[in-house]
């Protein structure tokens, strides 16, 4: 091949190589983009307080809410004091979870909620929840953690039982302030 | 590079022995190596497929442990996609693109050699993963988090293998784009290029755009596993669903990376055996380009069930259905090419027509799966397995078989045995349908994919499917015999064995094509 074709080939090679490097970067750009889209559209905002309007308690219906919990790691046990409650849609419900740290190490954790069935999640409006912020728990300590929520009155008739589950994750690298408590 | 070329110039001296293949920069040698490599991987992946089907022959666990079964489904997918089908079409590109556009070789012959020689180490890593503690990857070929964040070192080997395969594909694509854009013979305008070359130009751009994204996704998985990042690790605030988004941003264009070169091969074969020019050449080019662009905008139809807003589901549903329009244009043009043609049915034509029927069927089941309420029912069932095997095996693989039979006379200068070729076609198409057609019914009845056991009501169709799969596998051993027979003792092939073939490699070059072709570019009218 002639000399100019070689030169134009080199230029083309450079352009295409830059393009592939940029696309590698774009793969990483998808991460903040994904978070931004979730933020703007309100998808996946499970650890923020929900806004509730004027609620009317619907005494004609009852829904069983089960309280489940999982702990990841050996530092703690998370358990609801009541394993289930029978509630009316629109009624303000408060439950207490107990978090116990039997280990020798103080840790910081974050609870992530999950719902079963998944589509019921949109009807559980959390007003206050320990999952809205991180929890510090010292070695040997036990904490009582509240959750307050309302089941929206528009919940479909075929929903009779909703499971609310929390999983406790350790926040790696967070430092516990020993003096605070 | 210059020195080696100066040495080779002017006479058809071919270096001998193994070193010829290790050091070669000749596009024909590299093309052959790609094709043989992909055939070897096709057999390896095929053995894995038959392991899966053997286990599913009867309900209950008979042959393999469930973990190993998962490894088989994962590696079968990865090896067939990245080791068999993609390298096969890169092999076609290497052989055919320089000859079809009147170029002496690929633009970067040395890089071409490197692109190929990255493949065997990558394939070895994938196979090696089976023998490390913890076993091979068992997360499915889609490598979904959180499983990929948790599994043993077999997963690390898989991630490295994908990095290397990605590098190979990107270098190959850069080479192909540069060759097509800069090295065409005088007078070969873009809109005079054979459609196979067009489809590869578009595919190469797709590869350059999405392979790096896959590399990014598996790099994130790797850093999640070992370097304390939390992209997908839910325990650290990461989001496994995000992996699915990034993966399918790569993954959907990837299915067209596999399909579009197959479209190109079929667009060469059908006119040749219909003895008519391709119907609607320009619309074929535009339809292919539209498919490529649309493929970037529909990725989330693979994940309707992860919980997305109904508005998003509607968008992805309609955007996905839109792809049926350019695909329909292509199918229409292929059929119109055959309309009133003087058709003959040699083996390449049979495979092209087989492609046309079965790929279209697979396209229709794809449309069914695009519909959200239907997909929610069929997601992760055997219906999906049947769908993508119709487009990947009866689509891409049949086009590759057709292409091999079509160009083999040019490559080796000898004819294959026509009678045996036809037997190969009929065995393949009958056993393929025995293997995969019942899987539609299994999926509709609710049999989940990637599970080594199943309820008793699925037993009969699974037994039929396994019989078909083994028959299909045997037919491919027969294909190897046909190839070896042609290479050893085939009848000498004329320069243009197919009446209707009109591209440069048939009209300007003898059979077999000389080691160096088009040193002086041909003049295109």
Contacts between the chains, C-beta under 8 A, distances in Angstrom:
chain1	res1	chain2	res2	distance
A	1	B	104	6.4
A	1	B	105	7.8
A	1	B	183	6.9
A	5	B	182	5.9
A	5	B	183	6.5
A	8	B	182	5.2
A	9	B	107	4.6
A	9	B	108	6.9
A	9	B	178	5.2
A	9	B	182	5.4
A	9	B	183	7.7
A	12	B	107	7.5
A	12	B	174	7.9
A	12	B	177	7.1
A	12	B	178	4.4
A	12	B	181	6.5
A	12	B	182	6.1
A	13	B	107	7.8
A	13	B	108	6.7
A	13	B	174	6.0
A	13	B	178	6.1
A	16	B	173	7.7
A	16	B	174	4.4
A	16	B	177	6.0
A	16	B	178	7.1
A	16	B	208	5.9
A	17	B	174	6.6
A	19	B	208	5.7
A	19	B	209	7.5
A	20	B	170	5.0
A	20	B	174	7.5
A	20	B	208	5.1
A	20	B	211	7.3
A	20	B	212	4.9
A	21	B	212	7.2
A	23	B	208	7.0
A	23	B	209	5.4
A	23	B	210	7.2
A	23	B	211	7.9
A	23	B	212	4.0
A	23	B	213	5.9
A	24	B	212	3.8
A	24	B	213	7.3
A	24	B	215	6.0
A	24	B	216	5.3
A	25	B	216	7.9
A	26	B	212	7.6
A	26	B	213	6.4
A	26	B	216	7.8
A	27	B	212	6.3
A	27	B	213	4.0
A	27	B	214	7.7
A	27	B	215	7.2
A	27	B	216	2.6
A	27	B	217	6.1
A	27	B	220	8.0
A	27	B	246	6.2
A	27	B	249	7.9
A	28	B	216	5.5
A	28	B	220	7.6
A	30	B	213	7.6
A	30	B	216	8.0
A	30	B	242	7.8
A	30	B	245	6.8
A	30	B	246	5.2
A	30	B	249	6.7
A	31	B	220	7.7
A	31	B	231	6.4
A	31	B	242	6.7
A	31	B	246	7.8
A	34	B	239	7.5
A	34	B	242	5.1
A	34	B	245	6.1
A	41	B	309	7.1
A	43	B	308	7.5
A	43	B	309	6.5
A	44	B	239	7.5
A	72	B	235	5.6
A	110	B	237	7.1
A	112	B	234	7.2
A	118	B	307	5.9
A	169	B	234	7.3
A	169	B	235	4.7
A	169	B	236	7.2
A	169	B	237	7.6
A	170	B	235	7.2
A	171	B	236	7.9
A	171	B	237	8.0
A	172	B	228	7.2
A	172	B	236	6.2
